[in-house]
Amino acid sequence: MDQRLLDKKQALMAEIKQASSLFKAMADPVRQDILMMFMLHKRMNVAEVVEKASLSRPAISHHLRIMKQAGLLSSVKEKTEVYYNLELGDSVVNQLRTIVQLAEQILEDPAKS
């Protein structure tokens, strides 16, 4: 196998591994619903998400924590409330873009044949 192609495959695997928490966060149907809620409402506290999702507060807190760790949400504490915001910033978008670009390069590489 061509060394250049092997390097691309290794780079792709490294990027996928680095983005695994993002993929895990986005794979769960409940978190997909929560993500859509934040696309519509931008900023919510746990109680607002609980009301819209009809899940328990501990369950919502668990999902929000995973989403925050993956970089999908940010939070800010105001008095006694924690507000979450959608955080589809450059780091998340760039991670996904890099994975797609590396995959395309591998698929288009004539050395793979």
Biopython code that builds the backbone (N, CA, C, O; Angstrom):
import numpy as np
from Bio.PDB.StructureBuilder import StructureBuilder

atoms = [
    (1, "MET", "N", (0.850, -1.185, 0.000)),
    (1, "MET", "CA", (0.000, 0.000, 0.000)),
    (1, "MET", "C", (0.891, 1.242, 0.000)),
    (1, "MET", "O", (1.920, 1.286, 0.674)),
    (2, "ASP", "N", (0.487, 2.219, -0.746)),
    (2, "ASP", "CA", (1.202, 3.486, -0.855)),
    (2, "ASP", "C", (1.304, 4.157, 0.523)),
    (2, "ASP", "O", (0.317, 4.221, 1.257)),
    (3, "GLN", "N", (2.485, 4.651, 0.868)),
    (3, "GLN", "CA", (2.712, 5.266, 2.187)),
    (3, "GLN", "C", (1.827, 6.499, 2.399)),
    (3, "GLN", "O", (1.339, 6.745, 3.502)),
    (4, "ARG", "N", (1.631, 7.261, 1.334)),
    (4, "ARG", "CA", (0.796, 8.465, 1.417)),
    (4, "ARG", "C", (-0.641, 8.094, 1.796)),
    (4, "ARG", "O", (-1.264, 8.751, 2.630)),
    (5, "LEU", "N", (-1.151, 7.040, 1.174)),
    (5, "LEU", "CA", (-2.505, 6.576, 1.475)),
    (5, "LEU", "C", (-2.585, 6.036, 2.905)),
    (5, "LEU", "O", (-3.561, 6.281, 3.614)),
    (6, "LEU", "N", (-1.572, 5.315, 3.311)),
    (6, "LEU", "CA", (-1.518, 4.801, 4.680)),
    (6, "LEU", "C", (-1.516, 5.946, 5.694)),
    (6, "LEU", "O", (-2.192, 5.874, 6.719)),
    (7, "ASP", "N", (-0.759, 6.991, 5.405)),
    (7, "ASP", "CA", (-0.720, 8.173, 6.280)),
    (7, "ASP", "C", (-2.090, 8.834, 6.376)),
    (7, "ASP", "O", (-2.502, 9.261, 7.455)),
    (8, "LYS", "N", (-2.801, 8.920, 5.240)),
    (8, "LYS", "CA", (-4.142, 9.516, 5.236)),
    (8, "LYS", "C", (-5.102, 8.679, 6.081)),
    (8, "LYS", "O", (-5.914, 9.219, 6.833)),
    (9, "LYS", "N", (-5.001, 7.360, 5.948)),
    (9, "LYS", "CA", (-5.882, 6.483, 6.729)),
    (9, "LYS", "C", (-5.601, 6.615, 8.224)),
    (9, "LYS", "O", (-6.525, 6.643, 9.037)),
    (10, "GLN", "N", (-4.332, 6.694, 8.574)),
    (10, "GLN", "CA", (-3.976, 6.861, 9.985)),
    (10, "GLN", "C", (-4.461, 8.212, 10.514)),
    (10, "GLN", "O", (-4.930, 8.309, 11.648)),
    (11, "ALA", "N", (-4.343, 9.250, 9.686)),
    (11, "ALA", "CA", (-4.819, 10.577, 10.091)),
    (11, "ALA", "C", (-6.334, 10.566, 10.287)),
    (11, "ALA", "O", (-6.848, 11.156, 11.237)),
    (12, "LEU", "N", (-7.044, 9.892, 9.386)),
    (12, "LEU", "CA", (-8.498, 9.796, 9.500)),
    (12, "LEU", "C", (-8.889, 9.061, 10.781)),
    (12, "LEU", "O", (-9.784, 9.503, 11.501)),
    (13, "MET", "N", (-8.231, 7.958, 11.063)),
    (13, "MET", "CA", (-8.540, 7.202, 12.278)),
    (13, "MET", "C", (-8.260, 8.029, 13.533)),
    (13, "MET", "O", (-9.009, 7.956, 14.507)),
    (14, "ALA", "N", (-7.193, 8.807, 13.508)),
    (14, "ALA", "CA", (-6.873, 9.665, 14.656)),
    (14, "ALA", "C", (-7.948, 10.728, 14.850)),
    (14, "ALA", "O", (-8.346, 11.010, 15.981)),
    (15, "GLU", "N", (-8.419, 11.320, 13.755)),
    (15, "GLU", "CA", (-9.473, 12.342, 13.841)),
    (15, "GLU", "C", (-10.781, 11.739, 14.349)),
    (15, "GLU", "O", (-11.466, 12.342, 15.175)),
    (16, "ILE", "N", (-11.121, 10.560, 13.858)),
    (16, "ILE", "CA", (-12.348, 9.897, 14.311)),
    (16, "ILE", "C", (-12.259, 9.581, 15.802)),
    (16, "ILE", "O", (-13.219, 9.782, 16.547)),
    (17, "LYS", "N", (-11.108, 9.087, 16.227)),
    (17, "LYS", "CA", (-10.924, 8.780, 17.649)),
    (17, "LYS", "C", (-11.056, 10.044, 18.496)),
    (17, "LYS", "O", (-11.675, 10.026, 19.560)),
    (18, "GLN", "N", (-10.468, 11.140, 18.014)),
    (18, "GLN", "CA", (-10.534, 12.407, 18.747)),
    (18, "GLN", "C", (-11.970, 12.922, 18.825)),
    (18, "GLN", "O", (-12.349, 13.560, 19.807)),
    (19, "ALA", "N", (-12.762, 12.650, 17.799)),
    (19, "ALA", "CA", (-14.143, 13.139, 17.754)),
    (19, "ALA", "C", (-15.141, 12.134, 18.326)),
    (19, "ALA", "O", (-16.349, 12.344, 18.218)),
    (20, "SER", "N", (-14.668, 11.060, 18.923)),
    (20, "SER", "CA", (-15.578, 10.009, 19.389)),
    (20, "SER", "C", (-16.595, 10.517, 20.414)),
    (20, "SER", "O", (-17.743, 10.074, 20.410)),
    (21, "SER", "N", (-16.193, 11.434, 21.284)),
    (21, "SER", "CA", (-17.157, 11.960, 22.264)),
    (21, "SER", "C", (-18.243, 12.782, 21.569)),
    (21, "SER", "O", (-19.395, 12.791, 22.003)),
    (22, "LEU", "N", (-17.875, 13.464, 20.501)),
    (22, "LEU", "CA", (-18.858, 14.224, 19.722)),
    (22, "LEU", "C", (-19.852, 13.269, 19.061)),
    (22, "LEU", "O", (-21.062, 13.488, 19.117)),
    (23, "PHE", "N", (-19.333, 12.205, 18.432)),
    (23, "PHE", "CA", (-20.215, 11.227, 17.794)),
    (23, "PHE", "C", (-21.107, 10.540, 18.818)),
    (23, "PHE", "O", (-22.290, 10.316, 18.561)),
    (24, "LYS", "N", (-20.551, 10.205, 19.971)),
    (24, "LYS", "CA", (-21.334, 9.564, 21.029)),
    (24, "LYS", "C", (-22.455, 10.495, 21.490)),
    (24, "LYS", "O", (-23.590, 10.063, 21.689)),
    (25, "ALA", "N", (-22.130, 11.757, 21.654)),
    (25, "ALA", "CA", (-23.132, 12.725, 22.103)),
    (25, "ALA", "C", (-24.243, 12.893, 21.079)),
    (25, "ALA", "O", (-25.405, 13.071, 21.445)),
    (26, "MET", "N", (-23.896, 12.840, 19.813)),
    (26, "MET", "CA", (-24.886, 13.061, 18.759)),
    (26, "MET", "C", (-25.650, 11.787, 18.391)),
    (26, "MET", "O", (-26.664, 11.861, 17.698)),
    (27, "ALA", "N", (-25.182, 10.630, 18.841)),
    (27, "ALA", "CA", (-25.798, 9.361, 18.445)),
    (27, "ALA", "C", (-27.092, 9.053, 19.200)),
    (27, "ALA", "O", (-27.952, 8.338, 18.685)),
    (28, "ASP", "N", (-27.233, 9.577, 20.392)),
    (28, "ASP", "CA", (-28.393, 9.268, 21.223)),
    (28, "ASP", "C", (-29.618, 10.062, 20.754)),
    (28, "ASP", "O", (-29.530, 11.279, 20.591)),
    (29, "PRO", "N", (-30.761, 9.394, 20.533)),
    (29, "PRO", "CA", (-31.965, 10.096, 20.066)),
    (29, "PRO", "C", (-32.442, 11.203, 21.009)),
    (29, "PRO", "O", (-32.924, 12.239, 20.550)),
    (30, "VAL", "N", (-32.312, 10.997, 22.313)),
    (30, "VAL", "CA", (-32.714, 12.040, 23.269)),
    (30, "VAL", "C", (-31.833, 13.270, 23.082)),
    (30, "VAL", "O", (-32.332, 14.395, 23.072)),
    (31, "ARG", "N", (-30.530, 13.063, 22.936)),
    (31, "ARG", "CA", (-29.625, 14.201, 22.752)),
    (31, "ARG", "C", (-29.843, 14.870, 21.397)),
    (31, "ARG", "O", (-29.636, 16.076, 21.262)),
    (32, "GLN", "N", (-30.256, 14.106, 20.403)),
    (32, "GLN", "CA", (-30.607, 14.710, 19.115)),
    (32, "GLN", "C", (-31.799, 15.649, 19.291)),
    (32, "GLN", "O", (-31.817, 16.753, 18.746)),
    (33, "ASP", "N", (-32.791, 15.199, 20.057)),
    (33, "ASP", "CA", (-33.957, 16.052, 20.332)),
    (33, "ASP", "C", (-33.547, 17.304, 21.106)),
    (33, "ASP", "O", (-34.009, 18.406, 20.809)),
    (34, "ILE", "N", (-32.683, 17.125, 22.095)),
    (34, "ILE", "CA", (-32.216, 18.271, 22.887)),
    (34, "ILE", "C", (-31.444, 19.240, 22.000)),
    (34, "ILE", "O", (-31.595, 20.455, 22.126)),
    (35, "LEU", "N", (-30.620, 18.711, 21.106)),
    (35, "LEU", "CA", (-29.870, 19.554, 20.172)),
    (35, "LEU", "C", (-30.823, 20.388, 19.319)),
    (35, "LEU", "O", (-30.593, 21.578, 19.105)),
    (36, "MET", "N", (-31.889, 19.762, 18.836)),
    (36, "MET", "CA", (-32.879, 20.493, 18.038)),
    (36, "MET", "C", (-33.573, 21.568, 18.876)),
    (36, "MET", "O", (-33.861, 22.654, 18.372)),
    (37, "MET", "N", (-33.842, 21.274, 20.151)),
    (37, "MET", "CA", (-34.445, 22.283, 21.034)),
    (37, "MET", "C", (-33.545, 23.508, 21.135)),
    (37, "MET", "O", (-34.015, 24.644, 21.075)),
    (38, "PHE", "N", (-32.247, 23.263, 21.290)),
    (38, "PHE", "CA", (-31.318, 24.384, 21.411)),
    (38, "PHE", "C", (-31.179, 25.147, 20.100)),
    (38, "PHE", "O", (-30.888, 26.343, 20.114)),
    (39, "MET", "N", (-31.380, 24.487, 18.980)),
    (39, "MET", "CA", (-31.351, 25.201, 17.700)),
    (39, "MET", "C", (-32.520, 26.176, 17.612)),
    (39, "MET", "O", (-32.409, 27.235, 16.995)),
    (40, "LEU", "N", (-33.632, 25.813, 18.229)),
    (40, "LEU", "CA", (-34.812, 26.677, 18.209)),
    (40, "LEU", "C", (-34.801, 27.729, 19.311)),
    (40, "LEU", "O", (-35.249, 28.855, 19.097)),
    (41, "HIS", "N", (-34.293, 27.371, 20.485)),
    (41, "HIS", "CA", (-34.397, 28.256, 21.645)),
    (41, "HIS", "C", (-33.079, 28.870, 22.087)),
    (41, "HIS", "O", (-33.076, 29.771, 22.927)),
    (42, "LYS", "N", (-31.982, 28.416, 21.556)),
    (42, "LYS", "CA", (-30.631, 28.951, 21.803)),
    (42, "LYS", "C", (-30.150, 28.825, 23.242)),
    (42, "LYS", "O", (-29.057, 28.310, 23.477)),
    (43, "ARG", "N", (-30.936, 29.280, 24.207)),
    (43, "ARG", "CA", (-30.479, 29.327, 25.603)),
    (43, "ARG", "C", (-31.592, 28.838, 26.519)),
    (43, "ARG", "O", (-32.710, 29.352, 26.499)),
    (44, "MET", "N", (-31.256, 27.823, 27.331)),
    (44, "MET", "CA", (-32.248, 27.282, 28.262)),
    (44, "MET", "C", (-31.554, 26.788, 29.526)),
    (44, "MET", "O", (-30.378, 26.427, 29.510)),
    (45, "ASN", "N", (-32.311, 26.781, 30.618)),
    (45, "ASN", "CA", (-31.801, 26.147, 31.836)),
    (45, "ASN", "C", (-32.354, 24.725, 31.896)),
    (45, "ASN", "O", (-33.153, 24.330, 31.047)),
    (46, "VAL", "N", (-31.936, 23.967, 32.885)),
    (46, "VAL", "CA", (-32.341, 22.562, 32.980)),
    (46, "VAL", "C", (-33.861, 22.435, 33.070)),
    (46, "VAL", "O", (-34.450, 21.568, 32.423)),
    (47, "ALA", "N", (-34.493, 23.283, 33.860)),
    (47, "ALA", "CA", (-35.950, 23.206, 34.031)),
    (47, "ALA", "C", (-36.680, 23.397, 32.700)),
    (47, "ALA", "O", (-37.675, 22.724, 32.434)),
    (48, "GLU", "N", (-36.190, 24.306, 31.874)),
    (48, "GLU", "CA", (-36.820, 24.540, 30.568)),
    (48, "GLU", "C", (-36.653, 23.332, 29.647)),
    (48, "GLU", "O", (-37.569, 22.980, 28.904)),
    (49, "VAL", "N", (-35.500, 22.711, 29.700)),
    (49, "VAL", "CA", (-35.277, 21.514, 28.882)),
    (49, "VAL", "C", (-36.154, 20.371, 29.387)),
    (49, "VAL", "O", (-36.736, 19.638, 28.587)),
    (50, "VAL", "N", (-36.253, 20.214, 30.710)),
    (50, "VAL", "CA", (-37.111, 19.173, 31.301)),
    (50, "VAL", "C", (-38.549, 19.357, 30.833)),
    (50, "VAL", "O", (-39.210, 18.391, 30.452)),
    (51, "GLU", "N", (-39.027, 20.583, 30.863)),
    (51, "GLU", "CA", (-40.401, 20.879, 30.456)),
    (51, "GLU", "C", (-40.644, 20.502, 28.997)),
    (51, "GLU", "O", (-41.684, 19.932, 28.665)),
    (52, "LYS", "N", (-39.692, 20.817, 28.132)),
    (52, "LYS", "CA", (-39.858, 20.545, 26.706)),
    (52, "LYS", "C", (-39.623, 19.069, 26.365)),
    (52, "LYS", "O", (-40.216, 18.553, 25.417)),
    (53, "ALA", "N", (-38.770, 18.390, 27.125)),
    (53, "ALA", "CA", (-38.406, 17.008, 26.806)),
    (53, "ALA", "C", (-39.256, 15.980, 27.538)),
    (53, "ALA", "O", (-39.291, 14.816, 27.140)),
    (54, "SER", "N", (-39.933, 16.385, 28.587)),
    (54, "SER", "CA", (-40.746, 15.473, 29.395)),
    (54, "SER", "C", (-39.934, 14.301, 29.949)),
    (54, "SER", "O", (-40.413, 13.168, 29.993)),
    (55, "LEU", "N", (-38.713, 14.586, 30.367)),
    (55, "LEU", "CA", (-37.862, 13.607, 31.045)),
    (55, "LEU", "C", (-37.541, 14.137, 32.429)),
    (55, "LEU", "O", (-37.764, 15.312, 32.722)),
    (56, "SER", "N", (-37.021, 13.273, 33.271)),
    (56, "SER", "CA", (-36.687, 13.703, 34.627)),
    (56, "SER", "C", (-35.504, 14.668, 34.620)),
    (56, "SER", "O", (-34.689, 14.674, 33.697)),
    (57, "ARG", "N", (-35.436, 15.468, 35.657)),
    (57, "ARG", "CA", (-34.326, 16.417, 35.798)),
    (57, "ARG", "C", (-32.967, 15.706, 35.811)),
    (57, "ARG", "O", (-32.045, 16.157, 35.133)),
    (58, "PRO", "N", (-32.815, 14.593, 36.573)),
    (58, "PRO", "CA", (-31.520, 13.897, 36.544)),
    (58, "PRO", "C", (-31.153, 13.373, 35.144)),
    (58, "PRO", "O", (-29.990, 13.416, 34.745)),
    (59, "ALA", "N", (-32.148, 12.883, 34.413)),
    (59, "ALA", "CA", (-31.877, 12.377, 33.057)),
    (59, "ALA", "C", (-31.423, 13.509, 32.142)),
    (59, "ALA", "O", (-30.464, 13.356, 31.385)),
    (60, "ILE", "N", (-32.109, 14.640, 32.213)),
    (60, "ILE", "CA", (-31.730, 15.794, 31.383)),
    (60, "ILE", "C", (-30.348, 16.286, 31.779)),
    (60, "ILE", "O", (-29.530, 16.584, 30.908)),
    (61, "SER", "N", (-30.075, 16.378, 33.060)),
    (61, "SER", "CA", (-28.751, 16.824, 33.519)),
    (61, "SER", "C", (-27.651, 15.916, 32.980)),
    (61, "SER", "O", (-26.588, 16.388, 32.576)),
    (62, "HIS", "N", (-27.910, 14.626, 32.976)),
    (62, "HIS", "CA", (-26.947, 13.655, 32.435)),
    (62, "HIS", "C", (-26.672, 13.935, 30.950)),
    (62, "HIS", "O", (-25.519, 13.987, 30.522)),
    (63, "HIS", "N", (-27.740, 14.111, 30.179)),
    (63, "HIS", "CA", (-27.582, 14.366, 28.742)),
    (63, "HIS", "C", (-26.882, 15.703, 28.482)),
    (63, "HIS", "O", (-26.026, 15.796, 27.602)),
    (64, "LEU", "N", (-27.240, 16.722, 29.237)),
    (64, "LEU", "CA", (-26.598, 18.030, 29.062)),
    (64, "LEU", "C", (-25.108, 17.962, 29.387)),
    (64, "LEU", "O", (-24.292, 18.595, 28.717)),
    (65, "ARG", "N", (-24.759, 17.200, 30.408)),
    (65, "ARG", "CA", (-23.346, 17.051, 30.785)),
    (65, "ARG", "C", (-22.548, 16.396, 29.647)),
    (65, "ARG", "O", (-21.447, 16.840, 29.323)),
    (66, "ILE", "N", (-23.103, 15.347, 29.049)),
    (66, "ILE", "CA", (-22.430, 14.671, 27.931)),
    (66, "ILE", "C", (-22.284, 15.621, 26.750)),
    (66, "ILE", "O", (-21.233, 15.663, 26.111)),
    (67, "MET", "N", (-23.326, 16.376, 26.461)),
    (67, "MET", "CA", (-23.286, 17.319, 25.338)),
    (67, "MET", "C", (-22.279, 18.435, 25.588)),
    (67, "MET", "O", (-21.595, 18.879, 24.666)),
    (68, "LYS", "N", (-22.189, 18.880, 26.823)),
    (68, "LYS", "CA", (-21.218, 19.924, 27.159)),
    (68, "LYS", "C", (-19.792, 19.388, 27.035)),
    (68, "LYS", "O", (-18.920, 20.069, 26.497)),
    (69, "GLN", "N", (-19.553, 18.183, 27.526)),
    (69, "GLN", "CA", (-18.224, 17.578, 27.432)),
    (69, "GLN", "C", (-17.799, 17.374, 25.979)),
    (69, "GLN", "O", (-16.611, 17.426, 25.663)),
    (70, "ALA", "N", (-18.768, 17.142, 25.101)),
    (70, "ALA", "CA", (-18.476, 16.941, 23.681)),
    (70, "ALA", "C", (-18.285, 18.256, 22.935)),
    (70, "ALA", "O", (-17.894, 18.256, 21.768)),
    (71, "GLY", "N", (-18.559, 19.374, 23.597)),
    (71, "GLY", "CA", (-18.390, 20.672, 22.957)),
    (71, "GLY", "C", (-19.608, 21.170, 22.205)),
    (71, "GLY", "O", (-19.526, 22.153, 21.469)),
    (72, "LEU", "N", (-20.748, 20.494, 22.385)),
    (72, "LEU", "CA", (-21.975, 20.921, 21.712)),
    (72, "LEU", "C", (-22.693, 22.034, 22.460)),
    (72, "LEU", "O", (-23.430, 22.817, 21.860)),
    (73, "LEU", "N", (-22.479, 22.105, 23.761)),
    (73, "LEU", "CA", (-23.119, 23.124, 24.593)),
    (73, "LEU", "C", (-22.073, 23.817, 25.454)),
    (73, "LEU", "O", (-21.035, 23.246, 25.790)),
    (74, "SER", "N", (-22.373, 25.049, 25.797)),
    (74, "SER", "CA", (-21.596, 25.758, 26.816)),
    (74, "SER", "C", (-22.583, 26.138, 27.912)),
    (74, "SER", "O", (-23.795, 26.074, 27.710)),
    (75, "SER", "N", (-22.069, 26.531, 29.064)),
    (75, "SER", "CA", (-22.973, 26.909, 30.149)),
    (75, "SER", "C", (-22.437, 28.135, 30.869)),
    (75, "SER", "O", (-21.237, 28.410, 30.886)),
    (76, "VAL", "N", (-23.375, 28.855, 31.461)),
    (76, "VAL", "CA", (-23.027, 30.015, 32.274)),
    (76, "VAL", "C", (-23.962, 30.017, 33.485)),
    (76, "VAL", "O", (-25.167, 29.801, 33.358)),
    (77, "LYS", "N", (-23.386, 30.263, 34.651)),
    (77, "LYS", "CA", (-24.189, 30.299, 35.873)),
    (77, "LYS", "C", (-24.589, 31.740, 36.153)),
    (77, "LYS", "O", (-23.749, 32.639, 36.182)),
    (78, "GLU", "N", (-25.882, 31.944, 36.359)),
    (78, "GLU", "CA", (-26.427, 33.253, 36.718)),
    (78, "GLU", "C", (-27.240, 33.073, 37.997)),
    (78, "GLU", "O", (-28.305, 32.457, 37.994)),
    (79, "LYS", "N", (-26.722, 33.615, 39.071)),
    (79, "LYS", "CA", (-27.321, 33.448, 40.403)),
    (79, "LYS", "C", (-27.398, 31.959, 40.728)),
    (79, "LYS", "O", (-26.366, 31.309, 40.898)),
    (80, "THR", "N", (-28.609, 31.414, 40.816)),
    (80, "THR", "CA", (-28.741, 29.999, 41.178)),
    (80, "THR", "C", (-29.015, 29.099, 39.974)),
    (80, "THR", "O", (-29.125, 27.882, 40.124)),
    (81, "GLU", "N", (-29.124, 29.673, 38.810)),
    (81, "GLU", "CA", (-29.458, 28.901, 37.607)),
    (81, "GLU", "C", (-28.253, 28.739, 36.692)),
    (81, "GLU", "O", (-27.415, 29.633, 36.580)),
    (82, "VAL", "N", (-28.182, 27.591, 36.046)),
    (82, "VAL", "CA", (-27.178, 27.355, 35.010)),
    (82, "VAL", "C", (-27.905, 27.359, 33.672)),
    (82, "VAL", "O", (-28.843, 26.591, 33.462)),
    (83, "TYR", "N", (-27.468, 28.225, 32.777)),
    (83, "TYR", "CA", (-28.051, 28.316, 31.445)),
    (83, "TYR", "C", (-27.106, 27.683, 30.437)),
    (83, "TYR", "O", (-25.895, 27.903, 30.470)),
    (84, "TYR", "N", (-27.686, 26.892, 29.538)),
    (84, "TYR", "CA", (-26.911, 26.224, 28.498)),
    (84, "TYR", "C", (-27.174, 26.905, 27.166)),
    (84, "TYR", "O", (-28.279, 27.371, 26.888)),
    (85, "ASN", "N", (-26.134, 26.950, 26.353)),
    (85, "ASN", "CA", (-26.218, 27.553, 25.022)),
    (85, "ASN", "C", (-25.656, 26.578, 24.001)),
    (85, "ASN", "O", (-24.711, 25.840, 24.280)),
    (86, "LEU", "N", (-26.246, 26.587, 22.824)),
    (86, "LEU", "CA", (-25.724, 25.789, 21.725)),
    (86, "LEU", "C", (-24.355, 26.323, 21.337)),
    (86, "LEU", "O", (-24.171, 27.533, 21.203)),
    (87, "GLU", "N", (-23.401, 25.427, 21.158)),
    (87, "GLU", "CA", (-22.016, 25.835, 20.906)),
    (87, "GLU", "C", (-21.475, 25.087, 19.689)),
    (87, "GLU", "O", (-20.508, 24.332, 19.792)),
    (88, "LEU", "N", (-22.106, 25.304, 18.543)),
    (88, "LEU", "CA", (-21.610, 24.674, 17.319)),
    (88, "LEU", "C", (-20.558, 25.583, 16.699)),
    (88, "LEU", "O", (-20.703, 26.055, 15.571)),
    (89, "GLY", "N", (-19.518, 25.811, 17.450)),
    (89, "GLY", "CA", (-18.459, 26.712, 17.028)),
    (89, "GLY", "C", (-17.474, 26.063, 16.093)),
    (89, "GLY", "O", (-17.678, 24.955, 15.596)),
    (90, "ASP", "N", (-16.408, 26.782, 15.871)),
    (90, "ASP", "CA", (-15.391, 26.348, 14.924)),
    (90, "ASP", "C", (-14.805, 24.987, 15.252)),
    (90, "ASP", "O", (-14.540, 24.199, 14.344)),
    (91, "SER", "N", (-14.596, 24.694, 16.521)),
    (91, "SER", "CA", (-13.937, 23.426, 16.861)),
    (91, "SER", "C", (-14.788, 22.227, 16.447)),
    (91, "SER", "O", (-14.260, 21.263, 15.891)),
    (92, "VAL", "N", (-16.083, 22.268, 16.705)),
    (92, "VAL", "CA", (-16.967, 21.165, 16.334)),
    (92, "VAL", "C", (-17.066, 21.056, 14.820)),
    (92, "VAL", "O", (-16.921, 19.969, 14.260)),
    (93, "VAL", "N", (-17.311, 22.170, 14.167)),
    (93, "VAL", "CA", (-17.450, 22.181, 12.711)),
    (93, "VAL", "C", (-16.145, 21.759, 12.044)),
    (93, "VAL", "O", (-16.160, 20.983, 11.088)),
    (94, "ASN", "N", (-15.028, 22.260, 12.536)),
    (94, "ASN", "CA", (-13.734, 21.899, 11.951)),
    (94, "ASN", "C", (-13.417, 20.422, 12.132)),
    (94, "ASN", "O", (-12.846, 19.799, 11.237)),
    (95, "GLN", "N", (-13.780, 19.857, 13.274)),
    (95, "GLN", "CA", (-13.573, 18.419, 13.484)),
    (95, "GLN", "C", (-14.314, 17.612, 12.432)),
    (95, "GLN", "O", (-13.746, 16.716, 11.807)),
    (96, "LEU", "N", (-15.574, 17.931, 12.243)),
    (96, "LEU", "CA", (-16.380, 17.203, 11.269)),
    (96, "LEU", "C", (-15.880, 17.438, 9.850)),
    (96, "LEU", "O", (-15.816, 16.505, 9.049)),
    (97, "ARG", "N", (-15.531, 18.664, 9.542)),
    (97, "ARG", "CA", (-15.023, 19.002, 8.209)),
    (97, "ARG", "C", (-13.731, 18.238, 7.910)),
    (97, "ARG", "O", (-13.563, 17.719, 6.807)),
    (98, "THR", "N", (-12.830, 18.165, 8.873)),
    (98, "THR", "CA", (-11.563, 17.459, 8.682)),
    (98, "THR", "C", (-11.803, 15.979, 8.411)),
    (98, "THR", "O", (-11.160, 15.397, 7.537)),
    (99, "ILE", "N", (-12.712, 15.372, 9.145)),
    (99, "ILE", "CA", (-13.019, 13.953, 8.941)),
    (99, "ILE", "C", (-13.559, 13.719, 7.537)),
    (99, "ILE", "O", (-13.137, 12.785, 6.856)),
    (100, "VAL", "N", (-14.483, 14.555, 7.105)),
    (100, "VAL", "CA", (-15.057, 14.410, 5.764)),
    (100, "VAL", "C", (-13.983, 14.612, 4.693)),
    (100, "VAL", "O", (-13.923, 13.848, 3.729)),
    (101, "GLN", "N", (-13.144, 15.625, 4.850)),
    (101, "GLN", "CA", (-12.098, 15.888, 3.859)),
    (101, "GLN", "C", (-11.105, 14.735, 3.767)),
    (101, "GLN", "O", (-10.726, 14.335, 2.666)),
    (102, "LEU", "N", (-10.680, 14.197, 4.903)),
    (102, "LEU", "CA", (-9.753, 13.064, 4.876)),
    (102, "LEU", "C", (-10.395, 11.840, 4.229)),
    (102, "LEU", "O", (-9.747, 11.135, 3.456)),
    (103, "ALA", "N", (-11.651, 11.588, 4.537)),
    (103, "ALA", "CA", (-12.354, 10.453, 3.931)),
    (103, "ALA", "C", (-12.455, 10.633, 2.419)),
    (103, "ALA", "O", (-12.253, 9.679, 1.668)),
    (104, "GLU", "N", (-12.764, 11.840, 1.969)),
    (104, "GLU", "CA", (-12.836, 12.113, 0.529)),
    (104, "GLU", "C", (-11.486, 11.904, -0.142)),
    (104, "GLU", "O", (-11.414, 11.342, -1.234)),
    (105, "GLN", "N", (-10.417, 12.354, 0.505)),
    (105, "GLN", "CA", (-9.076, 12.177, -0.060)),
    (105, "GLN", "C", (-8.738, 10.698, -0.220)),
    (105, "GLN", "O", (-8.145, 10.301, -1.223)),
    (106, "ILE", "N", (-9.107, 9.898, 0.747)),
    (106, "ILE", "CA", (-8.845, 8.457, 0.667)),
    (106, "ILE", "C", (-9.654, 7.832, -0.463)),
    (106, "ILE", "O", (-9.134, 7.028, -1.237)),
    (107, "LEU", "N", (-10.930, 8.206, -0.555)),
    (107, "LEU", "CA", (-11.789, 7.648, -1.600)),
    (107, "LEU", "C", (-11.320, 8.034, -3.001)),
    (107, "LEU", "O", (-11.452, 7.252, -3.942)),
    (108, "GLU", "N", (-10.775, 9.237, -3.136)),
    (108, "GLU", "CA", (-10.348, 9.734, -4.446)),
    (108, "GLU", "C", (-8.909, 9.367, -4.795)),
    (108, "GLU", "O", (-8.471, 9.605, -5.921)),
    (109, "ASP", "N", (-8.174, 8.797, -3.859)),
    (109, "ASP", "CA", (-6.756, 8.494, -4.083)),
    (109, "ASP", "C", (-6.614, 7.318, -5.051)),
    (109, "ASP", "O", (-7.143, 6.237, -4.790)),
    (110, "PRO", "N", (-5.902, 7.519, -6.171)),
    (110, "PRO", "CA", (-5.730, 6.430, -7.135)),
    (110, "PRO", "C", (-4.904, 5.267, -6.583)),
    (110, "PRO", "O", (-4.964, 4.164, -7.128)),
    (111, "ALA", "N", (-4.147, 5.486, -5.529)),
    (111, "ALA", "CA", (-3.298, 4.433, -4.960)),
    (111, "ALA", "C", (-4.103, 3.383, -4.203)),
    (111, "ALA", "O", (-3.570, 2.323, -3.876)),
    (112, "LYS", "N", (-5.380, 3.657, -3.917)),
    (112, "LYS", "CA", (-6.174, 2.705, -3.140)),
    (112, "LYS", "C", (-6.578, 1.484, -3.958)),
    (112, "LYS", "O", (-6.984, 0.469, -3.392)),
    (113, "SER", "N", (-6.476, 1.568, -5.247)),
    (113, "SER", "CA", (-6.874, 0.450, -6.122)),
    (113, "SER", "C", (-5.893, -0.685, -6.100)),
    (113, "SER", "O", (-6.095, -1.689, -6.783)),
]
sb = StructureBuilder()
sb.init_structure("model")
sb.init_model(0)
sb.init_chain("A")
sb.init_seg("    ")
for serial, (resi, resn, name, xyz) in enumerate(atoms, 1):
    if name == "N":
        sb.init_residue(resn, " ", resi, " ")
    sb.init_atom(name, np.array(xyz, "f"), 0.0, 1.0, " ", f" {name:<3s}", serial, name[0])
structure = sb.get_structure()
